[in-house]
Amino acid sequence: MWTGLTSAACHERDRDEPETSCHRGGDRHGWRLCPSLCYFAMVQQNITKTLRNDSLKPLHRLRQWFDIQFDFLKQADFRNGCLIGNFSAEVGPHSDMINAKLIEMYAEIHGSVVYCLKAAVKSGELPATTDCKELAHFLYSSLQGAILQAKVERSPLPLKRFIKIAYSTILR
């Protein structure tokens, strides 16, 4: 399940954010939060390589980001889904601390997708009338839905369908 995660990413996060360290005591939900924080460190690295990589054309970086999601899920035969989405559905409602951290994660992802879409508008890849904030919400929510469906079906088809429709109807 944790393919692609490294203990180094967790240790780095523990050093940089000791208040959320998986190794500290006292918080009954802290141990549940650890996997999502380590996973999010990987998500942030992928965002830096794609959505916030100004050396690439904006819609190409968005596509690369989608492809990274696809490849990650493919490693486990589409059985695990996205840990952020899984935590949102299963754990977030039961812990205010975890829910607050998930909201922060969503905000960072949303901000990065908005950044990429604004660059696409500026470069002429998307119309000037594009509402980048709303489109970012729509794309990420749709991606999460496709990931969930791919997990249930254990199939790449929902993600392939999402990417195909996104690029043939919305991102053109």
C-alpha positions in Angstrom: 0.0 0.0 0.0 2.8 2.4 0.8 4.6 2.0 -2.5 6.6 5.2 -3.3 6.7 6.4 0.3 10.0 6.5 2.1 10.9 6.6 5.7 13.2 9.5 4.7 10.2 11.6 3.7 8.5 10.9 7.1 11.7 11.7 9.0 12.2 14.9 7.1 8.6 15.9 7.9 9.1 15.0 11.5 12.1 17.2 11.6 10.4 20.1 9.9 7.0 19.7 11.7 7.7 18.3 15.1 4.3 19.2 16.3 2.8 16.6 14.0 5.5 14.0 14.4 4.3 10.4 14.3 6.7 9.6 17.0 5.5 12.0 19.7 3.1 10.9 22.3 0.0 12.4 23.9 -2.4 12.7 20.9 -4.7 9.7 20.4 -5.2 10.5 16.7 -1.5 11.3 15.9 -0.7 7.8 14.9 -3.6 7.9 12.4 -2.3 11.1 10.9 1.2 9.9 10.2 0.6 7.9 7.0 -1.3 10.8 5.4 1.5 13.3 6.3 4.1 11.0 4.8 1.9 10.5 1.7 1.4 14.2 1.4 5.1 14.8 1.4 5.2 12.7 -1.8 2.2 14.6 -3.1 4.0 17.9 -2.6 7.1 16.6 -4.4 4.9 15.6 -7.4 3.2 19.0 -7.4 6.6 20.7 -7.5 7.6 18.5 -10.5 4.4 19.1 -12.4 1.8 21.7 -11.5 4.4 24.3 -10.3 7.0 23.5 -12.9 7.1 26.7 -14.9 9.5 25.2 -17.5 6.7 23.1 -18.9 3.5 24.1 -20.8 0.7 24.5 -18.3 -1.8 21.9 -19.7 1.1 19.5 -20.2 2.1 19.8 -16.5 -1.5 19.2 -15.5 -1.6 16.1 -17.6 1.7 14.9 -16.1 0.2 15.4 -12.6 -2.8 13.3 -13.7 -0.5 10.6 -15.1 1.4 10.5 -11.8 -1.9 9.7 -10.0 -2.6 7.0 -12.6 0.8 5.4 -12.3 0.7 5.5 -8.5 -2.6 3.7 -8.4 -1.6 1.3 -11.1 1.3 0.0 -8.9 -1.3 -1.5 -6.5 -3.6 -2.7 -9.3 -6.1 0.2 -8.5 -6.9 -1.4 -5.1 -5.8 1.3 -2.7 -7.0 4.6 -4.1 -5.7 8.0 -2.8 -4.8 8.1 0.8 -6.0 11.7 1.2 -9.4 10.7 -0.3 -9.5 7.5 1.8 -8.8 9.5 5.0 -11.4 12.1 4.0 -14.1 9.5 3.8 -13.1 7.2 6.6 -11.2 9.1 9.3 -11.8 12.9 8.9 -15.3 12.9 10.2 -14.1 11.3 13.4 -11.3 13.6 14.3 -11.2 17.4 14.2 -7.4 17.4 14.1 -7.3 15.0 11.1 -10.1 16.9 9.4 -8.3 20.2 9.8 -5.1 18.7 8.3 -7.0 17.3 5.4 -8.5 20.7 4.7 -5.0 22.1 4.6 -3.9 19.4 2.2 -6.9 20.1 -0.1 -6.2 23.8 0.0 -2.6 23.3 -1.0 -3.5 21.0 -3.9 -6.3 23.3 -5.0 -3.9 26.3 -4.9 -1.4 24.4 -7.1 -4.0 23.4 -9.6 -5.2 27.0 -9.7 -1.6 28.2 -10.3 -1.3 25.8 -13.2 -4.7 26.8 -14.7 -3.9 30.6 -14.4 -0.6 29.9 -16.3 -2.7 28.1 -19.0 -4.9 31.2 -19.3 -1.9 33.5 -19.4 -0.3 31.4 -22.2 -3.5 31.2 -24.2 -4.0 27.5 -23.7 -7.3 28.2 -21.9 -9.8 31.1 -22.6 -9.4 34.3 -20.6 -12.9 33.8 -19.3 -11.9 30.6 -17.4 -12.7 30.6 -13.7 -9.6 28.9 -12.6 -10.6 28.5 -9.0 -13.9 26.8 -9.8 -12.3 24.7 -12.6 -9.6 23.5 -10.1 -12.3 22.4 -7.6 -14.2 20.6 -10.4 -11.1 18.9 -11.7 -9.8 17.7 -8.3 -13.3 16.5 -7.2 -13.8 14.7 -10.5 -10.3 13.1 -10.2 -11.1 11.9 -6.7 -14.4 10.5 -7.9 -12.6 8.7 -10.7 -10.0 7.3 -8.3 -12.7 6.0 -6.0 -14.5 4.3 -8.9 -11.2 2.9 -10.1 -10.6 1.5 -6.6 -14.0 -0.1 -6.5 -13.8 -1.5 -10.0 -10.1 -2.3 -9.7 -9.8 -0.9 -13.2 -7.9 2.0 -14.9 -11.0 2.8 -17.0 -12.6 5.5 -14.7 -9.3 7.4 -14.6 -8.7 7.0 -18.4 -12.3 8.3 -19.0 -11.8 11.2 -16.7 -8.6 12.3 -18.4 -10.1 11.8 -21.9 -13.2 13.9 -21.1 -11.2 16.6 -19.3 -8.9 17.1 -22.2 -11.4 16.7 -25.0 -14.2 18.9 -23.6 -12.9 21.2 -20.8 -9.1 21.7 -21.2 -8.9 22.7 -24.8 
